[in-house]
Amino acid sequence: MAASEFHPGQQETTGRGLAARILKASEAVLGVAAASVLAVLLCTVLATVCMRYFFAAGFIGAEDLGIWLHVLLIALGAPLSLNSALAMRLDVFVKMMPERVHPAIEVAADVFTVLSGLILSFGGSEIMAMLGGISPTLGVPEWIRFGFLGAGGALILVVLLLQRIAEGKIRPVLSSLAMGAALYASIPLVSTEIDWPPSIFLGLIAAIGLVLAAPLPHAFLAAAYVVIAFGSSLPEPAIVSSTVTGISKFLLLAIPFFLLAGGLLTASGVANQLVRFAAAMVGHRRAGLAQTTLLTSVLFSGASGSSVANAAFGASTFQPELVRHGYPPAKAAAIIAATSVLDNVIPPSIAFLILATATNLSVGSLLVGGFFAGGLMAICLAVAIHLTVRDQSPLPLATSAQRWQSAVQAIPAFGLGVIVVVGIRIGIVTTTEAAALAAFYTFLLAIGARLGVCSLYAAFRQAAVEAAAIGLLIGTAGPFAFLLAVDDVSGLISGLTTALGGSALAVILLSNIILLVVGLVLDIGAAILLFGPILLPAAVAAGIDPIHFGVIIVVNLMVHGLTPPLGMLIFVVSGVTRIPASALFKAVVPYLLALLVSLAILCVWAIIF
């Protein structure tokens, strides 16, 4: 049949199929590239550790190389997370709106993504043209690092276009591209004379992006660019530069390594040994299987450092068993979501790594504080489970021999926690090196479990994409945090605490109120990056121990993994178990109250001591 004989419907179908094939091939290439970069990054850090401890030498530029590879990892992985849960879209408000307006809302949300892609692409190109010099340690031009993120912006645009065409949304995506390009071109030409600080407009524009379900990093980046029209002191190249600077920290390399360790631990089956050990210890008690879920979360916390990872693992592992033993499905899922909160509190914790990056607090001291806080939260959850779960048959009482056998089998998993926590606390290795050793250790466990090449690749790819999504969020929060500092929001907070008496009680109350409010709509990582540096000076001025206050920040924000409208842990468990999120939000209330009690105890402790 001649091309002219194709009907419009046939042409559209052909175009969708072609776009879908190109998209699949592109995502495959990006996946292999991201996983390969993570593997090279891991080898680089491990080689550095080996050279230092076995040969008393080192690689010149190893740290800079690691940072550059991390930026490249984010550039390659960010497009892969564009249309997944990792995009961090707040779609609660969209679901409340009539379905007839959903297409228009999606177009508006895509405008934020288009604008972000253009900012990274052209802003990165502008920096590349302006920046001179050679890296003294790597011997390559400095502009390359900024070029990575510029290329990442272009890839985001390409992937978005292919995704929408494959979905049959050619006209909507063309509209998004046109509006995004028009907005990008017009912003530098607009100047609005308003006395309000630019950070207020930035927050409002970012909030609009959140309501429209735009990806959170894209909402931040687009808002930072739009406020140029409202007197922002950050031009486009400075926005991109601030983003790259925000992710160019060696400490942040620990995030992909911890994510990889958790993924390999689960894939190798070693995580199941933790489940058997927990069941042998507490499974025979009242609500034994629920208490087993809790204890497994405590133990698994020392491996993954990611509450989302634990929520997905628990939902797939424990949900069917809890229901089979008589637990109502919603209550079973709520218990899993609530216990998953512990993973970002008990070390190793990605939340504490982000906090240390934002505030320069000691990672080792924060991890020790996380042990105490996590233990307190676990006790409060155990009491809540004991009081709310009735008539569920406990597991059989394990014999001493069975307990000993399960403990021995779980030793490989316990070894991971020893490597991370003891290594960091004693000072044998840095946080990033400990994370790399943990990833290598779990890699050996996976090889020992005869994990196939495809499974190993899947673990590396997943860790790379998750790390890229988190890294992009950290970077794009940089311009927002800069404008908050320029507008002296920290001084405003200090003024409020002074007006309230300036006491430790006033700081604790005000800080918790602020965090409880922002945590409702902001991802924990973004909330830490934006408000940690603002609230910490007021706490120190009031005589509160900064480490203890940092722990309170993380615990407060982690509670929001269970609260609407964002409730990330609720939505993760809901996605795995297919139980409506609304039912989970209702069922999780007793356990949410237990966690709030633990937060109150931590706050009282900070005030008294």
N, C-alpha and C positions, 0 to 999 in steps of 0.2 A: 504494500500500500504506500502511495506517495505521501510525503510529509504533509502536503496540502490537504490530504483527505482525512487527517486526524481531526476528530471532534475536540472541542475545548476540554471536555471532561477527560478524554483519553490523554490529551497533552498534559493536563494537570496531574493525572495519575502517574504518567511516565516521569514527569518532573519530580514528583514526590518520591518515587522509587529510586531515581538517580540520586537525589539528595540524601535519602536514607542510606544508600550504599556508600556514598562519599563520607557521610557522617560516621558511619561504622568504621570505615577504614581510617579516618582521621583520628577517632578516639582510640583505635587500636595502636596507631603509631605514637600518639601522645602518651598512652598508657605504658608502652614499652620504654619510651624515652624517660618518663618520670620515674619508673621503677629502676631503670639503669642509673639515673642520676643519684637516687637514694642509695643504691648499692655502692657506687663510687664514693659517695659521701661517707658511708659507713666504713669503707676500706681506708679512706684518708684519715679518719679519726683513730681507727684501730692501729694503723701504721704509726701514727704519732705516739700513741701510748706505748707501743712495743719499742720504738726507738728510744724513748726516754727511759724506760725502766730496764731494758735489757742491754742497751748499748750506750746509755748516758748521752744520747745525742738527740737530734730532732730535725725536722724538715723545715727549712726556711720558707715561710709563707703558707704553712699548712693551715693555720687559723684563717687567714684571708681566703685561701682556696675553699675551705669549708663554707665560709660566709657566701662567697660568690656562687657556689654550687647550690646553696640553700635558696638564693634568689632565683636561680634557674629552675629549681624544683617547683617553686611557687608559680613561676610563669608557665610552666608546662602543665601543672596540675590544676590550676584555677579553672581553665575552660572545661575540664572534665567534671567539675562539681557544679556546673552552671545550672543544671536542671534536676538536681538531686536534693536530698535533705541537707546536704553539706552547704548548699547555697544560703542557708539560714534565712529562709523567707518566713515572715509572719503573715500567714494566710487566714488567720482567725477572722479578721474584719471583712475580708473579701467574701468568706463563706456566709457572712451575715447579710450580704447585699443580694438583691434580686439577680437571678442567673442571666437575665437579659443584658446586664451591664458588665458581666464578667469579661467578655471579649475586649471592651474598651479599657477596662482596668488592666488587663494583661498587656495591652499596647502601651499604656502609660508606665507600667512597671518595666517593660522592655526599654523604654526611653532612658531610664536610669542606667541600665546595663550598656546601652549604646553610648551614652555620654561618658560612662566610666572607661569603656574601651577606647574611645577617641582621646580622652585625657591621657591615658597611659601611653597610647601610641604616639601622638603628636607631642605631648609633654616630654616623653622619653626621647623622642627625636631631637627636640630643641635642646635638651640637656646634652645629648651626644654631640651636637654641633658646637655647643659653647665650651664643653669641658675638655681640657687638655691634660697632659701629664701621663706618666706611666706609673703603674703600681710598683713601688720600690721592692716589694717582696715577690710578686708574681711576674714582673717584667712585661706586662701587657697593658694596653691603654685602659685608663680608668673608666672611659665611657661605656665599655662593654657591659659592666654590671647594670647600668641603667638601661642599656639596650635590651637586656633580658626581659625586663618588665614591660618595656615598650612592645616587644614582640608578643608578650603574653596578652597585652591589650588587643592587639590585632587578632590573635587566636580566639579571644573571647567573642569578638564580633563575627568571625567566620563560623564558629560553632553555633552561636545564637541564630545566625541566618540559616544554616543547614538544618538545625532542629525545627525551626518554625516552618520551613518549606516542607520538610518531611512530615510535619503534622497537618499540612494542607493550609497553612496560614500565611500564604504569600503576600496578600494585600496588607494584612495587619503588620507583618514584619517590615515591609517596605515603608509603611506609615511610621513605624517606630524609628527606622533608620533616618527618614526624612526629618522627623521632629527632633530627634537627637542631634543630627547634624546642624539643623537650623539653630537650635539652642546653643550648641557649642560655638557656632560662629558669631552669634549675637551677644553673648555675655560680655566679651571684652569691650563691646561698643556701648554698653549700658552703664550708667552711673546714677545711683539713687541716693539722695541726700536724706538720710534718716539718722537720728541721734542714737538709736539702739545699737548695742554692741553686735558685731558680725556673728559672734558665737550663738546669739539668740536665733538669728535667721538660719544659721547652719543647723541648729537643733530642730527648727520647724520644718525645714526642707527635708532633712533626714527622716523626720517623723512622717511626713507625707509619703516618702518612699516606703517606709515600713508598713503603713496602712494599705498601700497599694500592692504589698507583697513583693517588692523589689528585693533582691539579695542584699543583706545587711551591709557587706563591704561596698557594694556599688552605691547604696544609698549614702553612705559616708563620703565616698569619693566625689560623687556627683554634687552633693550638697556643698562640699568644700570648694568646688569650682564655681557654682552658681553664686555663692556669697561674695565673689569678686565684685559683683554688681552692687553689693551693699557695703563696700568699703573694706573688704578683707585685705590684710597685709600679705597674703600668700598668693602670688601669681601662679599660673599653671606649672611652670617648671619647678617652682618651690614645692608645690603640692606633690608632684611625682618624686622629687628629691626627698621630701619628708617621708613619703611612703617607703621608698627604698631604704632610707636610713633606719626606719622603724624595724625592718626585718633583717638588717645587716648586723646582727648581734650573735656572737658565737653561742651564747647560752640557749638561744632559740633552736639550735640544732638538736637539742635534747628531745624536742617535741616529736619529730618524725621517728626518732629512735625508740622512744617509749611506746608510740603507737605501733611500731613494727614488732616490738617485743610482745605486746598484748595480742596482736594478731597471730603471731607464730605460736604463742603459748596455747591459744585456743585451737588453731589448726592442727597442732601436733597431738592434741588430746591430753596434754599435761594438765590443762585446766580442769578436766574431769576428775583428775586425781585429788584436786582440792575439794571438789564436791563430795567425793567418797569419804575424805577425811572429816569434813564438816558433818556429814550425816552420821558418821561413827561417834562423833563427840556429843552432838546435841539432838540427833534425830529421834531419840526415844522419849524426849520430854514433851510436855504439852505443846501443841502446835509445832511439833518437831520438824516437819518439813519446811515450815515457814522460818523457823529458827535456823535451819540448815541453809536456807537461802540467804539469811542475814550473815551468818558466819562465812559463807562462801564469798559474799561481797567484801567482807573485811579482809579475807585472805587474798582475793583476786585484786584488791586495791593495790597490793604490793607488786603487782605485775603490770597492769595496764595503764594506770594513772588517768584513765578516761572513763567518766561516768556513762557516756553514750555507748562505749564498747561493752561495758558491764551490763547495761540495760538490755542491749541486743542479745548478749550471751545468756543472761538470766531468763529473758522472755522465751527464747527458744529451748532452753534446757529445763527450766523449772515449771513453766506455765502448764504444760500438759500433765506433769506429775502432781502438781498442787490440785488441779481440777479433778484428776483421777482419784485423789484422796478426799474428795468432798468439799474442797474450797469453792465458793462461788467464783466464777471466772473473773469478774471485775475486782473482787478483793484479792485474788491471787496475783493479778497483774499489778494492782496498786502496791502490794508488798514488794514486788520485784522493782518497781520504779522507785519506791522510797529507799530501799536498801542500796540502790545504785548511786545515790547521792554521795555515799562514802568514798567512792573512787577518786573524786577530785579533792578530797580532804586528807585521807590517809596516804602517806608517801608510797611511791612517787606520784606527785600531783602536777598535772599540766597547769592547773589554775595557779599554783604557787610559783611555777616557773614564769608565768605571765606577770604575776604580781612582782616578782623579784626583778624582772626586766623593766617594769614601769616605775619602780620605786627605789631600786638599788638596795633592797633589803637582802640579808644573807639567806641564800637558798637553804643551807644546812639548818639554820635556826628555824626557818619556816617549816621545814619538814618535821623537826622535832615537835613544834607546836601542833602540826597536823596530826601527829600520833595521839596527843592528848585529846584534841578536839574530836577526832574520829572515834576514839574509844568512848568518849562521853556520848556522842551521837548514837553509837551502836547500842549502848546500854539503854538509852531512852527508847530506841526503836524496839529493843527486845522486850521492854516492859509493855510498850503499846501493843505489840503482837500478842503477848501473853494475855493481856486484858481483852483484846478484841476478837481473838480466834477461839472458837469453842467447838467441841464435838468432832473435830477432825482426828482421825486415828493416827497416832504417832507411828514412827518407824520402829521395827524390832530393836530391842536393846542389844547393842554390839558387845561382844565379849572382849576381854582384855587383849586376846590374841588378834582379833579383828581390828581393834583400835591401833594396836602396835603396827600391824601390817599396813593399814591405811596411812599411818604417819610416815612409815618408811617409804611408801610409794609416792608420797607427796613431797619428799625431800628435794627433788629437782626443782619443783615450783618454789619451795621456800628459799632455795639457793639464789633465786633471782632477787628476792627482797634483800638478802644479805649483801649481794653485790652492789645494789643501788644505795641503800640507806647507810650501811656501814662504810662503804667506800667514800661516800660524800661527807658523812659526818666526821670520820677520822681524818679526812683530808688526803687520802691516798690518791684519789682522782677527782677531777672537776665534775660538775653535774653533767656536762655534755659527754665527757669520757665515760662516766658511769652508765649513762643511757646507751652509749655505743656498745659497751661491754655487755649490758643486759640484752641488747638486740642480738649480739653475736652469740651469747649464751643460749638464747631461745632458738637461734638458727641451728646450733649444734643439736639441741633437743629435737628440733624438727627433722634434721637429718637422721638422728638416731631412731626416730619414729618412722623412718622411711617415707617421709612426705615427698610426693612427686614434684617434678619441676613446675607443673602447672599450678599446684597448690602454693608452692613457694612464690611463684611470680604473682599470684593473686594477693598474697599477703603483702608483698612489697608494693604492688600497685595501690592497694587499698590504703596502706599507710601513707604513701606519697600523696595521694589525692586528699586524704583527710588533713595531712600536714599543710598542704597547699592552701586549703580552705581556711584553716586557722591562721596561717601565716599572712594571707591576704587581708584578713580581718585586722590582725595586729598592725600591719602596715598602713591600711586606710584609716585606722583610728588615730594615726600620728598627726595629720593636719587638724583634726577635730581637737585633739588634746593641746596642740600648739595654740589654737585660737582661744581655747578656754584659759590657757595660761596668760596670753596677751590681754584678755579681758579681765584678768585678775579675779576669776571665779573663786580661787582658793582664798583670796582676801575677803570675799563676800561671806564665805563659809566661816572664816575666822571671826568676822564681825558679828555674825549671827550667834556664834558660841559665846562671844564676849557679852553680847546683849542678854544671853541666857545665864550669865554668871561665870562663864569660862571654866567651869568645873569639869572634871572627868565625866560626871553624870550627864552634864549638858551635851558634851561632845558625843558620848556614846548614844544618847537618845536621838540627837539630830542626825548623826551618821547613819544609824539604823533606819530611821524614817526615810532618809534620802535613798539609801540602798534598796529598801523594800519597795519604794516607788519605781526607781529606774529599772530594778530587776524584773518588773512586770513586763517590760517591753524591750529590754536590751539583753542580748546574749551575755553570758557571764564574762567571757573574754573581753568584750567591748566595754562592759561596765567597769571591770577592773582597770583597764587601760585608761579610761576617761576619768574615773572618780577616785581611784587609789591614790594618785599623786596629789589630788585636791584635798582629800580628807586626812591624809596621814600627817601633814604639818600641824593641823589643829589638834590632833590627838597627842602628838609629841609635846606641843606647847602646854597641854593640859596635864602632862605627867604620865600619860598612858604608855606602857611599853609598846614600841612600834611593832615588834614581832607578834605580840598578842593581838594588837589591833589588826594587823594583816590577816591573822587567822580568822578574826571576827568578820572581816570583809568577805573572805572566801566562803565561810559557812553561811553568812547571810545570803549571798548571791546564789549559792548552790541550792538553797531551799527553793528558789524560784524555778528549779527544774521540775517542780511539781505544781506550780501555780499557773492559772490561766492569765493572760491569753497565750503566752509563749510556751511554757511548760514542756521544754524539749524532751525530758525523760518520759513524760506521759505520752507524747506523740511517737517516740521511738518504740515504746512498749505497745502502744495501740497499733502501730504499723505492723509489728511482728505478730501480735495475737489476734488482730482484726476486731478487737473490742472497741466500741466508740470511745473517743477521748472524753466526751462528756460524762460517761459512766465512770471512767477512771478518776476524773477530777473529783467526783463525789466520793468514791470509795477510798481515796487516799487521804481524806481529811484527818482521821485519827493519827496517822503517821506523820502528816505535816505538822500537826500540833506537837507531837513528840519532838520533832526536830526544832521547832520554835522554842520549846522548853530548854533544849540543849544550848541554843543560841543565847537565851536569857541567862543561863548559868555562866556561860563564858563572859557575858557582859558584866555580870555582877562580880565575877572573879577579877576582871580588868579594873573595875572601880575600887574594889577593896584592896587588891594587892598591887 
